[in-house]
Amino acid sequence: MLKYILFLLLLVSATACSNDIDRNITTDLQVEGKEIFNVSLALEEPLYYAFLTLDQYRTAKNDTLKSNDSLPKVPIVPGCPLIGIDETLKLVTLTFSKQVDCSSQKLKRVGKITLQFLSPNVLESNVLMVYDQYSIGTTKIEGTRVFKQTRGVFPQSRRTELFEDMLIIDEFGSSTKISGSFGHQLSFQNGTLLEYKTSGNLEGRNLTGRKIKMTQTNPRIYKTNCVKQGIVLASEGLENWEIFRTPTQSLRHNLEYQQEGACEPKAVIALSDGRTLVFRQEGTELGK
């Protein structure tokens, strides 16, 4: 009997070790690379909406209402969402749906984004961004982001952003959970936003439950003229991603944004094993 028990214990131990080895072997770095791209895209694609003012949304809504339906629609807000405004709450609701006549709808957006404009004190104003049954392509996004602006010598140029436990959910229902802190530097000319730069870091867990961390070593740079055309990828930027295999050991992947031509950015991911993945906004499942 004792020999039989010892045999069972050894068998269980061997099976457990085998399972650990299998998990290591079956880790797909390309899947991790795609997840990294999807997370970065989820973070960057709605940024421009947070930088528009309540007055700009009022103007955009009025211009949309006055537009002649017999003429092609001019994309006042990228993606041509239906704009709703609650003046009492200072709440803007952007409702996205498929529109074949919207030239700036280069992402398949469905659902709502709400933006609430808050002024907790005379020196600070915040924009609260909330996702409501919102998705891009096959990726669903849930959570809340807070963009803070402190009035000073250059009140328009700087935003800070915080979010916690934001979920990016794939087509199979698996989720990436992240929390982050970012800074956004806005550049204006004669009151017009020309470009914005983003830098910061995040951490959380990936689709398989592993700890992840990201640090931007070079800020992402966005050209507003491209964003207005529906191009949401950065023209420049470098991110370092860590995927932890154990509490103290991790693999590193790098994501670099590059510009192939005018308003033709791409995301290049260098995996830890030396392979490279390239993602473009056009022609991907997100743009279908």
Secondary structure, 3 states (H helix, E strand, C coil): CHHHHHHHHHHHHHHHHHHHHHHHHCCCHHHHHHHHHHHHHHHHCCHHHHHCCHHHHHHHHHHHHHCCCCCCCCCCCCCCCEEEEECCCCEEEEEECCCCCCCCCCCCEEEEEEEEEEEEECCEEEEEEEEEEEEECCEEEECEEEEEEECCCCCCCEEEEEEEEEEEECCCCCEEEEEEEEEEEEEEECCEEEEEEEEEEEEEECCCCCEEEEEEEEEEEEEHHHHCCCCCCCCEEEEEEEEECCCCCEEEEEEEEEEEECCEEEEEEECCCCCEEEEECCCCHHHC
